Amino acid sequence: MNTLFAFFYLLNPFLGEVTELKIKSDDVKIGFYVDADHSGSLSGFQATILFDANDLTNSNISGTVDATTLNTDNPKRDAHLQSADYLDTKKFPTMGFKSTTMAVDANGFTMKGFMTIKDVEREELITFSYADNLFKGTSTISMSNYNIGSYAKKKAEDTQVKISFVIPVM
């Protein structure tokens, strides 16, 4: 009996445990889209991903992106968006997200959590899929909710930004 107990005790780390996934940092893609004239990308993604599609209650994703890498292919616009008028990247060099819950939905998964941009933290919803060691997802946020530049005084529905990501893992 003691031998059987010892066998299962030794196997325990491999049974039902959520695994931390290693990110292929060079292949991560994070983009944003406001409208046909305003889109871009961010880099410098760092995260801790604990994920098991069969054990979402113990899965957790938290990460940051380097706001100083914002790129719209227009250096003058990039500098303005990084200035104190908008993202204030000197004071707030990263933007982050930390999940609180995950669930399965018709198209894959949903994840609720807190997004932090500048000094504002708000709950947001992200939808994503996971297959072949690849996370793909989207979220739509309102920049007015984060007190960003001229967006701050506009209605939330007028300041929608779609965020997309592709995160390969090992």
N, C-alpha and C positions, 0 to 999 in steps of 0.2 A: 504493500500500500504506500509506504514512504517513497518507494522508487517511482511509482506512478505520479505522486504529488510533485516530486522533484522534477520529473520530466515536463509536466505542464507548467511548473514555475519557470523553468528555463525557456520554454517556448513563449511565454507570456509577452515578451517584447515584440514578437512577430505576429501576434494575433490581435486583430481589432485595434491596432494603434495607428493613429493618423501620422503620416510621414511628412517630414519637412522636405519640400522640393527645392532643388537647386535651379536657379534662374540662369538661362543662357543670355547674360546681360547684353552682349553685342547684337543680339537679334531681336530685342524688345522694340516694339513700335507703339508709340503713344501719340495719338493725333487729336485734333479738335477742329470743329467745323461750326462756324457761325452762319455764314451764307456763302454764295458763290465767290465773293470777293475777299472773304476773311476766313482763312483756315491755316492750320500750321501743325507743328509737332513739338514735342518735348522729349528730353532724354535724361539720362542720369537716374534711371529707375533703380531703386533698391527696395527689397521687400523680404519679408518672412512669410512663406506660404506653407501652411500646414493644411493639407487637403486629402480627403478620402471621400470619393463620391458616394460611398456606402455608409459614411459616418459624418454627416454634415454637422451634427451637434458639437463635435469636437474639432471641426475644421475652422481655420482662422486665417485671414489674409490681412496683413498690414504692410504699408509701404509708403514711400515718398518718391517724388519726382523733383528734379532740380529745375526750379522756375527760371533760373538764369539762362537755361538752354532754350527758352522759347524761341521758335523759329517760324516766321511767316514768309520767308524769302523776300522780306523787305526790311533791311537793317534799320532804317529810320523808324518804321512802325514798331519793330521789335524793341528798340531802345525806349520808345515812348511807353509801350505796354509794360516794360520792366521798371519804369520810373515810379516815383512816389505817387504820381497821378493815378496809376492803375495798380499793378501788383506789388510795387515797392520791394523788389527783390533784394535790395541791399539790407533791408530790415527783415524780410521774410523770404529767404532763399529757397525754401522748399514748400511744396504742397503735399498733403498727405491724405491717406485713407486708412481706416481701421474697421474691419468688419465686426458686426455684433451678432448677426444671424445669417444663415444660408438655408435655402430651400430649393427643391426641385420644382420646375414649372414645365409647361408644355414645350418650350423651346430649349430647355437646358436647365439653368440654375438662376436663382436670384440671390442677391446678397445685399443686406442692409448694413449700414455702418455710418461712421462719422467721417466726413470730408472736412479737411482744414485748408482754407485758403486765406492768406494773410492771418489776421487774428480772429477769424470767424470759423466756428465749427458747427456744422449742420448735418443732420441725418439725410442721407441720399440712398437711392436704390440703383444697383448695378445689375444688369442682366449679362450672363456669360454662358459660354459653352466650354467644355473641356473634353478633348479627344486627342489621341496620339501625342500626348505630352505638350499640348498647346492650349492655352487659355485664350479665348477671343471674347471680347465683350464691349458693351456700350453703356453709357449713362447720359442723361440730359440734365444739365443743371442750369440754374438761373444766376447769372453773374450779379444781378442786383441784390441777391441774398448775401453776397460776400463783400458788399460795399466797395466795389471796384470801379474807380473812375466815374465816367459819365453814366455808366450802367446803374450806379447806386440809386439814382433818383427815378429810374424807369420802373414800369410794372414788370413783375417777374416774367410774365409771358412774352414780353418784348426783348428779353435778354437771354434767350435760350442758347446754350452752347452744348453741342453734342460731342462727347468724348468717346473715343474708341481706343481699344488696345489689343495687342497681340503679344502674348508673353509665352515664349517657349521655355520649357523646364526639362530637367533630367530626373 
